[in-house]
Amino acid sequence: WDAQSMMGRGPSRSDARRANALIIDALPLNATLEDVMAATREHPRLPLETEGEDIRVLEKEGWRTPAGLFGYSSLSLHKDLYAYYDVASKGPTHELATKALKMYGLGGAMGEPNWDVIRGPVVIMRLEPSSIFTPPPGWTYNPRLTPAEMFETFEYFRKSPKSARKIAHERDAQRFYQSTGGAGSSGWLYLGPTGGSRPLSKITTKDARQCAYCGKSQVLTPLKRCSKCNKVFYCGTSCQRQHWRKSHKDECQRPNLEGRA
């Protein structure tokens, strides 16, 4: 489990000077890219070096009860977002942010969400990965967020049949399993005092699947089997076609069903 998460605090901000924070005004669930772009602007002062400094700035701007939330962007394997909203706000419901960020408790707590909806604007910034995160091949850290990336994240969680909480739980489990070498007990992986647990049978099978061409993980996007051989998985038709041309057409064979009823 992430040390920062155990303490209920945001991860290190050694890159704060290069990072930015986006203010996104309340939006309905059906907001378009153009709506998100129009509702987004950069905060002139955040992020600062600590969460406490961020909160003091927001309080000076009129926020009554600023609180922070961990989050995932659409295709991240580590908790790479930290968002603030005013718990005491009576403003319009931010349906998009509520849908995408309802993963954890207030103040960086890792338990079940202990809040209802986000009202008014949110301030969202990128977080550095914790020390236990093992980045996938080719991964690079970019401290800056863009409105287009936030729209992609909102769109991902808006369309997902799973709740943001369930998606976060699956990603937490996969990251922790990879970082600790599979520490578990009685077939379950323990995710800290408030993080619950997940069956190792799921973590090592379904959750561990990857696109045969680009390597994208099952916990990031639903994968589909090759309908002929049933041995490999793909995140979409583009990767399937490219892998077919590259090598799979020489490897793909239907399962031998002789002798089966």
SEMARVEX-886244 format. One line per field, with one value per residue (C-alpha): residue number from 0; residue in one letter; x, y, z. Coordinates in Angstrom, 3 decimals. Example, Ala and Ser with C-alpha at 12.3 -4.5 7.8 and 13.67 -1.06 7.14 Angstrom:
2
resi <- 0|1
resn <- A|S
c1 <- 12.300|13.670
c2 <- -4.500|-1.060
c3 <- 7.800|7.140
END
This chain:
261
resi <- 0|1|2|3|4|5|6|7|8|9|10|11|12|13|14|15|16|17|18|19|20|21|22|23|24|25|26|27|28|29|30|31|32|33|34|35|36|37|38|39|40|41|42|43|44|45|46|47|48|49|50|51|52|53|54|55|56|57|58|59|60|61|62|63|64|65|66|67|68|69|70|71|72|73|74|75|76|77|78|79|80|81|82|83|84|85|86|87|88|89|90|91|92|93|94|95|96|97|98|99|100|101|102|103|104|105|106|107|108|109|110|111|112|113|114|115|116|117|118|119|120|121|122|123|124|125|126|127|128|129|130|131|132|133|134|135|136|137|138|139|140|141|142|143|144|145|146|147|148|149|150|151|152|153|154|155|156|157|158|159|160|161|162|163|164|165|166|167|168|169|170|171|172|173|174|175|176|177|178|179|180|181|182|183|184|185|186|187|188|189|190|191|192|193|194|195|196|197|198|199|200|201|202|203|204|205|206|207|208|209|210|211|212|213|214|215|216|217|218|219|220|221|222|223|224|225|226|227|228|229|230|231|232|233|234|235|236|237|238|239|240|241|242|243|244|245|246|247|248|249|250|251|252|253|254|255|256|257|258|259|260
resn <- W|D|A|Q|S|M|M|G|R|G|P|S|R|S|D|A|R|R|A|N|A|L|I|I|D|A|L|P|L|N|A|T|L|E|D|V|M|A|A|T|R|E|H|P|R|L|P|L|E|T|E|G|E|D|I|R|V|L|E|K|E|G|W|R|T|P|A|G|L|F|G|Y|S|S|L|S|L|H|K|D|L|Y|A|Y|Y|D|V|A|S|K|G|P|T|H|E|L|A|T|K|A|L|K|M|Y|G|L|G|G|A|M|G|E|P|N|W|D|V|I|R|G|P|V|V|I|M|R|L|E|P|S|S|I|F|T|P|P|P|G|W|T|Y|N|P|R|L|T|P|A|E|M|F|E|T|F|E|Y|F|R|K|S|P|K|S|A|R|K|I|A|H|E|R|D|A|Q|R|F|Y|Q|S|T|G|G|A|G|S|S|G|W|L|Y|L|G|P|T|G|G|S|R|P|L|S|K|I|T|T|K|D|A|R|Q|C|A|Y|C|G|K|S|Q|V|L|T|P|L|K|R|C|S|K|C|N|K|V|F|Y|C|G|T|S|C|Q|R|Q|H|W|R|K|S|H|K|D|E|C|Q|R|P|N|L|E|G|R|A
c1 <- 0.000|1.180|2.791|1.173|-2.239|-1.798|-1.253|-4.160|-1.890|-1.021|2.190|5.451|5.376|9.008|7.785|5.295|7.075|6.563|3.023|-0.224|-3.690|-6.892|-10.078|-13.091|-16.499|-19.537|-20.664|-23.531|-22.858|-23.487|-20.936|-18.999|-15.303|-16.191|-18.064|-15.077|-12.654|-14.856|-15.258|-11.531|-8.753|-5.432|-5.240|-2.774|-1.082|-1.560|-0.096|2.187|4.623|2.126|-1.564|-1.906|-0.613|-3.074|-5.983|-5.019|-5.012|-8.460|-9.800|-8.549|-10.458|-13.686|-13.881|-15.385|-14.350|-11.783|-11.151|-8.934|-9.575|-7.249|-8.139|-7.044|-6.954|-8.403|-5.333|-3.157|-1.985|-1.125|-3.221|-2.107|-4.775|-5.535|-8.675|-10.065|-13.674|-15.573|-17.604|-19.722|-20.561|-24.236|-23.444|-24.644|-23.745|-20.571|-21.912|-18.829|-16.379|-18.641|-18.809|-15.045|-13.767|-16.065|-13.322|-12.084|-12.836|-12.218|-8.807|-6.966|-8.515|-8.442|-11.733|-15.173|-16.339|-17.792|-19.330|-22.354|-21.743|-19.304|-20.855|-19.279|-15.845|-13.050|-9.318|-7.389|-3.632|-1.255|0.470|3.823|3.771|4.621|7.895|6.331|4.957|6.589|6.042|5.205|7.644|7.721|5.902|6.976|5.757|4.203|3.419|1.034|-2.663|-4.607|-8.348|-8.388|-6.904|-9.470|-12.246|-10.837|-10.895|-14.451|-15.514|-13.862|-15.679|-18.929|-19.043|-17.723|-20.270|-18.178|-18.206|-15.135|-14.689|-14.554|-12.118|-9.841|-9.988|-8.924|-6.048|-4.916|-4.818|-2.912|-0.315|0.182|0.471|3.145|5.049|5.146|5.691|2.236|2.086|-1.193|-2.835|-5.398|-5.880|-6.590|-4.525|-4.879|-4.986|-4.382|-6.610|-9.292|-8.633|-10.293|-8.971|-9.190|-8.988|-5.585|-7.378|-8.729|-5.510|-3.393|-5.846|-8.393|-6.722|-3.319|-4.424|-2.767|-3.387|-1.159|-0.087|0.171|0.339|-2.588|-3.857|-7.289|-7.677|-7.432|-9.803|-11.950|-10.070|-11.567|-10.181|-9.150|-12.279|-10.268|-7.580|-9.007|-5.450|-4.646|-6.491|-6.884|-8.023|-9.542|-9.735|-6.761|-4.360|-5.890|-5.318|-1.777|-0.847|-2.403|-0.254|2.872|2.826|-0.468|-1.644|1.228|0.445|-3.348|-4.990|-8.383|-8.345|-8.215|-11.678|-11.221|-12.500|-14.640|-18.341
c2 <- 0.000|3.543|5.133|8.455|6.807|5.215|8.694|10.208|12.755|13.626|12.203|14.115|17.407|17.810|18.703|21.353|24.157|22.427|21.251|23.115|23.022|23.282|24.921|23.260|24.820|22.635|20.682|18.307|14.659|15.161|17.991|18.034|18.670|22.254|22.610|21.299|23.562|26.608|25.728|25.159|27.574|27.337|28.318|31.223|29.981|26.239|23.770|24.826|22.628|21.166|20.394|22.740|25.649|24.791|24.776|28.143|29.691|28.246|29.514|33.010|32.730|32.164|28.381|27.480|23.822|22.723|18.964|16.782|13.572|11.092|10.069|8.257|9.692|7.485|5.372|5.689|2.738|4.961|7.561|10.503|13.083|15.095|17.234|19.850|20.892|22.944|20.534|23.441|24.744|25.210|25.619|23.458|19.781|18.986|15.799|15.028|15.404|13.436|10.542|10.480|11.131|9.131|6.639|7.441|9.386|13.063|14.360|11.675|8.802|5.467|4.069|4.129|7.583|9.359|12.183|12.646|14.910|17.607|21.054|24.041|24.034|21.524|22.203|19.242|18.682|15.902|13.842|12.114|8.327|6.880|5.062|1.598|2.255|0.163|2.020|0.014|0.068|3.400|5.258|8.834|11.247|14.486|16.937|19.050|18.486|19.745|20.348|17.780|15.114|15.896|15.531|12.101|11.156|12.409|10.565|7.330|7.266|8.525|5.604|2.893|0.346|0.127|2.706|4.868|3.145|-0.318|0.831|2.368|-0.796|-2.980|-0.661|-0.383|-4.162|-4.688|-2.032|-3.336|-6.932|-6.010|-3.837|-6.384|-9.560|-10.912|-10.686|-12.154|-14.502|-17.287|-16.337|-12.652|-9.500|-7.098|-3.443|-1.661|-0.818|0.941|-0.417|-3.806|-6.845|-8.533|-12.239|-13.238|-15.452|-12.323|-10.324|-13.053|-13.969|-11.449|-8.324|-9.393|-9.636|-7.290|-6.292|-8.533|-5.575|-2.425|-3.997|-2.040|-3.633|-5.147|-2.844|0.151|-0.970|-4.065|-6.524|-8.978|-12.396|-13.336|-15.134|-17.777|-19.003|-17.639|-17.221|-13.525|-10.325|-6.934|-3.486|-2.702|-3.576|-1.370|-3.317|-6.604|-5.787|-4.561|-7.621|-9.872|-8.337|-8.364|-11.962|-13.358|-14.574|-17.119|-18.177|-18.125|-21.545|-22.739|-24.865|-28.611|-29.770|-33.455|-35.828|-33.186|-33.615
c3 <- 0.000|-0.643|2.386|1.533|1.340|4.753|6.213|4.301|2.642|-0.913|-2.395|-2.766|-4.632|-5.548|-9.039|-7.878|-9.727|-13.071|-12.321|-12.806|-11.279|-13.294|-12.026|-13.629|-13.031|-12.356|-15.414|-16.208|-16.950|-20.674|-21.067|-24.343|-24.968|-25.838|-22.536|-20.559|-22.405|-21.734|-18.043|-17.392|-16.517|-14.716|-11.076|-10.810|-7.607|-7.161|-6.593|-3.748|-1.845|0.649|0.868|3.829|1.748|-1.036|1.407|2.906|-0.573|-1.324|2.003|1.187|-2.098|-0.189|0.062|3.453|3.789|1.170|1.136|-1.025|-2.932|-4.616|-8.150|-11.292|-14.777|-17.498|-18.286|-15.188|-13.085|-10.112|-8.306|-10.427|-9.596|-6.485|-6.448|-4.081|-3.714|-1.156|0.979|2.226|-1.244|-2.101|-5.788|-8.681|-8.654|-10.587|-12.131|-14.215|-11.309|-8.958|-11.432|-12.042|-8.509|-6.244|-5.355|-1.848|1.313|2.003|2.978|1.042|3.057|1.250|2.531|0.910|-0.214|2.832|0.822|-1.410|-4.415|-5.484|-5.732|-7.398|-9.023|-8.519|-8.553|-9.979|-10.187|-11.170|-8.501|-8.704|-8.334|-4.938|-4.342|-4.733|-8.213|-10.943|-14.219|-17.346|-20.277|-22.073|-19.288|-18.538|-15.882|-17.113|-14.268|-16.321|-16.944|-19.935|-20.339|-23.163|-20.871|-18.195|-20.754|-21.687|-18.005|-17.522|-20.677|-19.507|-16.169|-17.675|-20.119|-17.800|-16.541|-13.349|-10.579|-10.044|-6.674|-8.257|-10.946|-8.313|-6.183|-9.123|-10.045|-6.426|-6.119|-9.375|-8.521|-4.994|-6.193|-8.743|-6.259|-3.431|-5.410|-4.631|-0.842|0.316|2.753|2.244|-1.384|-0.725|-1.159|1.763|0.714|4.001|6.972|4.899|1.411|1.801|-0.071|-3.469|-4.407|-5.725|-8.246|-9.976|-9.665|-11.275|-14.039|-15.340|-13.885|-15.234|-18.857|-21.324|-24.908|-27.036|-29.175|-27.034|-23.564|-22.130|-18.924|-18.318|-15.294|-17.651|-20.370|-21.069|-23.288|-25.757|-26.699|-30.185|-31.366|-33.240|-30.840|-27.563|-26.264|-26.667|-25.830|-27.448|-26.301|-29.697|-33.370|-34.278|-32.057|-33.193|-36.868|-36.335|-34.258|-36.908|-39.612|-37.454|-36.202|-34.976|-38.383|-38.268|-34.688|-34.454|-34.440|-33.344|-30.167|-30.754|-29.738|-30.715|-28.107|-26.400|-26.040
END
